[in-house]
Amino acid sequence: LGPAGANAAITLRDTGCGIAEEDLERVMLPFVQVAGSLSRNFGGSGLGLTIARDLCALHGGSLKVISAIGRGTTIEILLPVTAAV
């Protein structure tokens, strides 16, 4: 990590199907899944990104989703570094 006052950056990338630009805001809402049909291949409740974003915010950080159809998704997390107690 860095000195107190700096940010720790965490980047997660996948090479999945990606998320369309018009759906990026929606996927941050609770219980929303872009592939919402009953025949989708993946389970889940649609809470993961919402909870992760809210936890980041509680710690003074942020979570950003960058994605494009056919190119995968990148999640960027920034968390502030505090001095050890």
CYANA upper distance limits for C-alpha pairs under 8 A (distance plus 0.5 A):
  1 LEU  CA      8 ALA  CA      6.58
  1 LEU  CA     81 VAL  CA      7.70
  2 GLY  CA      6 ALA  CA      6.43
  2 GLY  CA      7 ASN  CA      7.72
  2 GLY  CA      8 ALA  CA      7.60
  2 GLY  CA     81 VAL  CA      7.27
  3 PRO  CA     81 VAL  CA      7.25
  3 PRO  CA     82 THR  CA      8.09
  3 PRO  CA     83 ALA  CA      7.87
  4 ALA  CA     80 PRO  CA      8.25
  4 ALA  CA     81 VAL  CA      5.51
  4 ALA  CA     82 THR  CA      5.03
  4 ALA  CA     83 ALA  CA      5.50
  5 GLY  CA     80 PRO  CA      6.92
  5 GLY  CA     81 VAL  CA      6.20
  5 GLY  CA     82 THR  CA      6.80
  6 ALA  CA     80 PRO  CA      6.41
  6 ALA  CA     81 VAL  CA      5.91
  6 ALA  CA     82 THR  CA      8.46
  7 ASN  CA     78 LEU  CA      6.49
  7 ASN  CA     79 LEU  CA      5.81
  7 ASN  CA     80 PRO  CA      4.81
  7 ASN  CA     81 VAL  CA      5.90
  8 ALA  CA     78 LEU  CA      6.20
  8 ALA  CA     79 LEU  CA      5.68
  8 ALA  CA     80 PRO  CA      6.58
  8 ALA  CA     81 VAL  CA      6.73
  9 ALA  CA     76 GLU  CA      7.63
  9 ALA  CA     77 ILE  CA      6.19
  9 ALA  CA     78 LEU  CA      5.19
  9 ALA  CA     79 LEU  CA      7.08
 10 ILE  CA     76 GLU  CA      6.42
 10 ILE  CA     77 ILE  CA      5.50
 10 ILE  CA     78 LEU  CA      6.98
 11 THR  CA     74 THR  CA      7.39
 11 THR  CA     75 ILE  CA      6.21
 11 THR  CA     76 GLU  CA      5.17
 11 THR  CA     77 ILE  CA      6.80
 12 LEU  CA     74 THR  CA      6.07
 12 LEU  CA     75 ILE  CA      5.59
 12 LEU  CA     76 GLU  CA      7.11
 13 ARG  CA     72 GLY  CA      7.81
 13 ARG  CA     73 THR  CA      6.24
 13 ARG  CA     74 THR  CA      4.88
 13 ARG  CA     75 ILE  CA      6.96
 14 ASP  CA     72 GLY  CA      5.85
 14 ASP  CA     73 THR  CA      5.96
 14 ASP  CA     74 THR  CA      7.08
 15 THR  CA     71 ARG  CA      6.68
 15 THR  CA     72 GLY  CA      4.67
 15 THR  CA     73 THR  CA      7.24
 16 GLY  CA     70 GLY  CA      7.66
 16 GLY  CA     71 ARG  CA      7.48
 16 GLY  CA     72 GLY  CA      5.04
 16 GLY  CA     73 THR  CA      7.50
 17 CYS  CA     69 ILE  CA      6.33
 17 CYS  CA     70 GLY  CA      5.41
 17 CYS  CA     71 ARG  CA      7.04
 17 CYS  CA     72 GLY  CA      5.95
 18 GLY  CA     67 SER  CA      6.06
 18 GLY  CA     68 ALA  CA      5.57
 18 GLY  CA     69 ILE  CA      4.83
 18 GLY  CA     70 GLY  CA      6.03
 18 GLY  CA     71 ARG  CA      6.23
 18 GLY  CA     72 GLY  CA      4.59
 18 GLY  CA     73 THR  CA      5.84
 19 ILE  CA     23 ASP  CA      6.95
 19 ILE  CA     24 LEU  CA      7.07
 19 ILE  CA     34 VAL  CA      8.05
 19 ILE  CA     67 SER  CA      5.90
 19 ILE  CA     68 ALA  CA      5.85
 19 ILE  CA     69 ILE  CA      5.79
 19 ILE  CA     72 GLY  CA      7.93
 19 ILE  CA     73 THR  CA      7.53
 20 ALA  CA     24 LEU  CA      7.14
 20 ALA  CA     67 SER  CA      7.47
 20 ALA  CA     68 ALA  CA      6.00
 20 ALA  CA     69 ILE  CA      5.88
 21 GLU  CA     67 SER  CA      7.56
 21 GLU  CA     68 ALA  CA      7.00
 23 ASP  CA     27 VAL  CA      6.80
 23 ASP  CA     34 VAL  CA      7.40
 24 LEU  CA     28 MET  CA      7.63
 24 LEU  CA     65 VAL  CA      7.60
 24 LEU  CA     66 ILE  CA      8.38
 24 LEU  CA     67 SER  CA      8.19
 25 GLU  CA     29 LEU  CA      7.85
 26 ARG  CA     32 VAL  CA      7.14
 26 ARG  CA     34 VAL  CA      8.40
 27 VAL  CA     32 VAL  CA      6.14
 27 VAL  CA     33 GLN  CA      6.59
 27 VAL  CA     34 VAL  CA      7.18
 27 VAL  CA     46 GLY  CA      8.15
 27 VAL  CA     49 LEU  CA      7.81
 27 VAL  CA     50 THR  CA      8.47
 28 MET  CA     32 VAL  CA      8.02
 28 MET  CA     49 LEU  CA      6.31
 28 MET  CA     50 THR  CA      5.68
 28 MET  CA     53 ARG  CA      8.39
 29 LEU  CA     47 LEU  CA      8.28
 29 LEU  CA     50 THR  CA      6.58
 30 PRO  CA     46 GLY  CA      6.60
 30 PRO  CA     47 LEU  CA      5.75
 30 PRO  CA     50 THR  CA      6.34
 31 PHE  CA     45 SER  CA      6.23
 31 PHE  CA     46 GLY  CA      4.66
 31 PHE  CA     47 LEU  CA      6.01
 32 VAL  CA     36 GLY  CA      8.16
 32 VAL  CA     45 SER  CA      8.33
 32 VAL  CA     46 GLY  CA      5.53
 32 VAL  CA     47 LEU  CA      8.04
 33 GLN  CA     45 SER  CA      8.35
 33 GLN  CA     46 GLY  CA      5.84
 35 ALA  CA     40 ARG  CA      6.83
 36 GLY  CA     40 ARG  CA      7.49
 46 GLY  CA     50 THR  CA      8.41
 47 LEU  CA     51 ILE  CA      6.50
 48 GLY  CA     52 ALA  CA      6.61
 49 LEU  CA     53 ARG  CA      6.43
 50 THR  CA     54 ASP  CA      6.65
 51 ILE  CA     55 LEU  CA      6.57
 52 ALA  CA     56 CYS  CA      6.69
 52 ALA  CA     63 LEU  CA      8.00
 53 ARG  CA     57 ALA  CA      6.75
 53 ARG  CA     62 SER  CA      7.03
 53 ARG  CA     63 LEU  CA      5.76
 54 ASP  CA     58 LEU  CA      6.67
 55 LEU  CA     59 HIS  CA      7.02
 56 CYS  CA     60 GLY  CA      6.92
 56 CYS  CA     61 GLY  CA      5.29
 56 CYS  CA     62 SER  CA      5.79
 56 CYS  CA     63 LEU  CA      7.04
 56 CYS  CA     77 ILE  CA      7.98
 56 CYS  CA     78 LEU  CA      8.16
 56 CYS  CA     79 LEU  CA      7.25
 57 ALA  CA     61 GLY  CA      5.43
 57 ALA  CA     62 SER  CA      6.12
 57 ALA  CA     63 LEU  CA      8.50
 59 HIS  CA     79 LEU  CA      7.40
 59 HIS  CA     80 PRO  CA      7.96
 60 GLY  CA     79 LEU  CA      7.10
 60 GLY  CA     80 PRO  CA      6.97
 61 GLY  CA     77 ILE  CA      7.82
 61 GLY  CA     78 LEU  CA      5.73
 61 GLY  CA     79 LEU  CA      4.82
 61 GLY  CA     80 PRO  CA      6.59
 62 SER  CA     77 ILE  CA      6.23
 62 SER  CA     78 LEU  CA      5.77
 62 SER  CA     79 LEU  CA      7.23
 63 LEU  CA     75 ILE  CA      7.39
 63 LEU  CA     76 GLU  CA      6.15
 63 LEU  CA     77 ILE  CA      5.02
 63 LEU  CA     78 LEU  CA      7.07
 64 LYS  CA     75 ILE  CA      6.21
 64 LYS  CA     76 GLU  CA      5.62
 64 LYS  CA     77 ILE  CA      7.03
 65 VAL  CA     73 THR  CA      7.63
 65 VAL  CA     74 THR  CA      6.46
 65 VAL  CA     75 ILE  CA      5.25
 65 VAL  CA     76 GLU  CA      7.04
 66 ILE  CA     73 THR  CA      6.33
 66 ILE  CA     74 THR  CA      5.61
 66 ILE  CA     75 ILE  CA      6.85
 66 ILE  CA     76 GLU  CA      8.46
 67 SER  CA     71 ARG  CA      7.59
 67 SER  CA     72 GLY  CA      6.46
 67 SER  CA     73 THR  CA      4.81
 67 SER  CA     74 THR  CA      6.64
 68 ALA  CA     72 GLY  CA      6.75
 68 ALA  CA     73 THR  CA      7.34
